[in-house]
Amino acid sequence: MRNLLFFFVSSLFLCQPIMAQFKEKPVLNIENKDKKFLNYGYYLGFNRYGFKFDYKDNLGKNLTDVQVVKSTGFTVGLIGEMRVHEFLDVRFEPGLAYNARTLGFTGFDEERDAIREVKSTYINFPLLLKINTRRLGNWKPFILGGASTSLNLGSNETNLDDNSSGTFRMKKWSYNYELGFGIDFYLEYFKFTPSIRGIFGLTDELIRDNDPNSPWTGNIEAMRTRGLFINFTFE
């Protein structure tokens, strides 16, 4: 996570065309960009997915917690934005996010039983409200939030095998809420927007093993996605 934040901050302060927008009286670029009713664009970025686990029996929590090793993945998507007010926009941001997580389970002697690699390719459908400040020269901060649903193409939901055969299964669809912030920079020919956003799963995504007393899933009450996105938008 620290590497992602460092990359995000560096992208702001090392890019001279962007920093030039902070001049006291800059020449205004693309003045009518935000006055259109509809705007379109695309985004590229990085993601870092994890899980939040709730357990049925927390008495032995330190011994039974599932260990999650996160990795950095990639995100790409499209943007459709509808202007509601000078300070409010509605955004639809369908995108594709790839990531891999490694789960470690305690109580096993063999690595093939203790480790599960969870590779996920998500198609995300976020519907967001973007609340803007007034434009300050050639830049404008904002916050955003909303709801999303995600289709996990690597869920293994329909697979009849479970962890006893080495297969970790998740539900195909999940539902989330998202919160974030960013800055719009109005460059000469387009608007560039770095932003950072958290995604928080609302629904349990775990499919239990066939054995209700499974050492992998028997003590898990719920498993929900947690994620961090750093996106770079071009409109």
Backbone hydrogen bonds, N-H to C=O, Kabsch-Sander energy under -0.5 kcal/mol:
donor,donor_aa,acceptor,acceptor_aa,energy
5,L,1,M,-2.3
6,F,2,R,-2.3
7,F,3,N,-2.1
8,F,4,L,-2.2
9,V,5,L,-2.6
10,S,6,F,-2.6
11,S,7,F,-1.9
12,L,8,F,-0.9
12,L,9,V,-0.7
13,F,9,V,-1.9
14,L,10,S,-1.9
16,Q,14,L,-0.9
19,M,15,C,-2.2
20,A,16,Q,-1.9
21,Q,18,I,-2.0
22,F,19,M,-1.7
23,K,20,A,-1.3
33,K,30,I,-1.7
35,K,32,N,-1.2
36,K,33,K,-0.8
39,N,81,E,-2.3
41,G,79,I,-1.6
42,Y,234,F,-2.0
43,Y,77,G,-2.4
44,L,232,F,-2.0
45,G,75,T,-2.1
46,F,230,I,-2.5
47,N,73,G,-1.9
48,R,228,L,-2.0
49,Y,71,S,-0.6
50,G,226,R,-3.5
52,K,224,R,-3.0
53,F,51,F,-0.5
54,D,222,A,-2.7
56,K,219,N,-2.5
58,N,56,K,-0.6
61,K,58,N,-1.5
63,L,60,G,-1.6
64,T,60,G,-1.7
65,D,61,K,-1.8
67,Q,104,G,-2.5
69,V,67,Q,-0.5
69,V,102,T,-3.1
70,K,68,V,-0.6
73,G,47,N,-2.9
74,F,98,Y,-0.8
75,T,45,G,-2.1
76,V,96,L,-2.1
77,G,43,Y,-2.1
78,L,94,P,-2.4
79,I,41,G,-2.4
80,G,92,F,-2.2
81,E,39,N,-2.9
82,M,90,V,-3.1
83,R,37,F,-2.7
84,V,82,M,-0.6
84,V,88,L,-2.0
85,H,88,L,-2.3
88,L,85,H,-1.2
89,D,130,K,-2.2
90,V,82,M,-2.6
91,R,128,L,-2.8
92,F,80,G,-2.7
93,E,126,P,-1.9
95,G,124,N,-2.0
96,L,76,V,-3.4
97,A,122,Y,-2.7
98,Y,74,F,-2.5
99,N,120,S,-2.4
101,R,118,V,-2.6
102,T,69,V,-2.3
103,L,116,R,-3.3
104,G,67,Q,-2.9
105,F,114,A,-3.1
113,D,110,E,-1.1
114,A,110,E,-1.7
115,I,111,E,-2.0
116,R,103,L,-2.4
118,V,101,R,-4.0
118,V,116,R,-0.6
119,K,117,E,-0.8
120,S,99,N,-3.1
120,S,118,V,-0.5
122,Y,97,A,-3.2
122,Y,120,S,-0.5
123,I,151,L,-2.2
124,N,95,G,-2.6
124,N,122,Y,-0.6
125,F,149,T,-2.3
127,L,147,A,-2.9
128,L,91,R,-2.9
128,L,126,P,-0.5
129,L,145,G,-3.1
130,K,89,D,-2.9
130,K,128,L,-0.5
131,I,129,L,-0.6
131,I,143,I,-2.9
132,N,87,F,-2.0
132,N,130,K,-0.6
133,T,141,P,-1.9
136,L,139,W,-2.8
137,G,135,R,-0.7
138,N,21,Q,-0.9
138,N,136,L,-0.6
139,W,136,L,-1.0
140,K,184,D,-2.0
142,F,182,G,-2.0
143,I,131,I,-2.1
144,L,180,G,-2.3
145,G,129,L,-1.8
146,G,178,E,-1.9
147,A,127,L,-1.6
148,S,176,N,-2.0
149,T,125,F,-1.0
150,S,174,S,-2.4
151,L,123,I,-2.4
152,N,150,S,-0.6
152,N,172,K,-3.3
153,L,121,T,-2.9
153,L,151,L,-0.8
155,S,152,N,-1.2
159,N,156,N,-1.3
165,S,162,D,-2.0
166,G,163,N,-1.5
167,T,162,D,-2.4
168,F,166,G,-0.6
170,M,155,S,-3.2
171,K,205,E,-2.9
174,S,150,S,-1.9
176,N,148,S,-2.8
177,Y,200,F,-2.0
178,E,146,G,-2.6
179,L,198,G,-1.9
180,G,144,L,-2.4
181,F,196,I,-2.1
182,G,142,F,-2.0
183,I,194,P,-1.7
184,D,140,K,-2.9
185,F,192,F,-2.7
186,Y,138,N,-2.8
187,L,185,F,-1.0
187,L,190,F,-2.1
192,F,185,F,-2.8
192,F,190,F,-0.5
193,T,233,T,-2.3
195,S,231,N,-2.3
196,I,181,F,-2.5
197,R,229,F,-2.6
198,G,179,L,-3.2
199,I,227,G,-2.5
200,F,177,Y,-2.6
201,G,225,T,-3.3
202,L,175,Y,-3.4
203,T,175,Y,-1.0
205,E,223,M,-3.0
207,I,169,R,-1.7
208,R,206,L,-0.6
214,S,211,D,-1.9
218,G,214,S,-2.4
220,I,217,T,-1.3
221,E,54,D,-2.5
221,E,219,N,-0.6
222,A,54,D,-1.7
224,R,52,K,-2.4
226,R,50,G,-2.0
227,G,199,I,-2.2
228,L,48,R,-1.6
229,F,197,R,-3.2
230,I,46,F,-2.6
231,N,195,S,-1.9
232,F,44,L,-3.2
233,T,193,T,-3.0
234,F,42,Y,-2.8
235,E,191,K,-2.4
